Amino acid sequence: MATKDATRDETREHTATAQSMTGRQIDTVIVGGGQAGLAMSYYLKQKGREHVVLDRAPKVANAWRNERWDSFTLVTPNFQVRMPGAEYDGNDRYGLCH
């Protein structure tokens, strides 16, 4: 299948990039520094797994930093808005995010 081959080629390319960046082989490469990639990175670090996060943007979480609407707000209880390792610890657990 062309799609599988293309995915394998991209994986090899990302692995080669990670290896050349660090000077050594790294078994785990996370492609994308968005919410899912950062969450995966957190859990791998908790397990002591060496890994690298690659993103085409200069910094991780680029979409959150630069590609959002100023008028976008969440009406969600504070405790639901979290990333692994960054749970809400404020005084207004059931207050709404703005």
N, C-alpha and C positions, 0 to 999 in steps of 0.2 A: 504494500500500500504506500502510495506517495506521502500521505499524511504522517504515517508512522516513521518513514524514513526521514522526513523533514524534521520531525520532533527529535529523533535520535541525533541528527546533525546539529540542531540547535543546542541540545544537551551537551554534546561533545564540545561545541564552541564555548558555551558558558563554563564548562569544566576547565577547558584550556585557559580561559581568561582568568578564572580564579587561581589556577596553578601559577600562572605567570605573575599575578599580582602578589602572591604570598611567597613565591619561591619554593613551595612544597605542595604536595598533593593534599587536597581536602576532599573527603569523601562525600560531603553533603553541601550542595549548592542550592540556595533558595533564589528563585528567579522572581523578582518583584518585591519592592519594599513598601507595599501597602499594608492594610490592616491584617490580611491573612499571612503575608510574609513575615511581618513583625511578630505576630502571635506565634508562628512556627519557630522563629528564631528564639523567642523567649523559652519555649518548652525544650528546644534542643539544648539551650544553655543550662537549663535546670538539670538535664540529664548528663551534662558534661561532654556533649558532642561538639567537636570542632566543626564549624560551618562558616559559610560566607553568604551574605545577602547581596545580590546584584540587582541594580535597577538602572534603567536608561537615564533617569533624571539625576541631577547632581547630588540630591539629598533624598533620603527615604521620606515617605509620606508626602510626596509631591502633590498629589491630588488634594489632600487636606490643606496643604499650605497655599496652593496657587490655583486650583481649579474648582472652586466652590462659589456658590452664590452668597452674597452678603446678606440677603434676606432669608436664607435657609436657617431654620431653627428647629430644634427637637422639642417636643412636648412629651417627655419621657421622665419617669422618676430617676433621680440622680444615681441610684445604685445600679441601674441597668446600663449606664453609659460607662464602659470600662474596657480596658485592655488587660490581658493577662499580666499580673504583677503590678497593675496600677488600679486596684479596686478603690471605689469611693470610700473615703474615711471622714467625710465632713459631718457637720451637725444636723443637716437637713436631708436625711436619707430618702425620704419620700417626697421631697420638693421636686419641682419640675426644672429641667435644664432649659436655659434660655440662650 
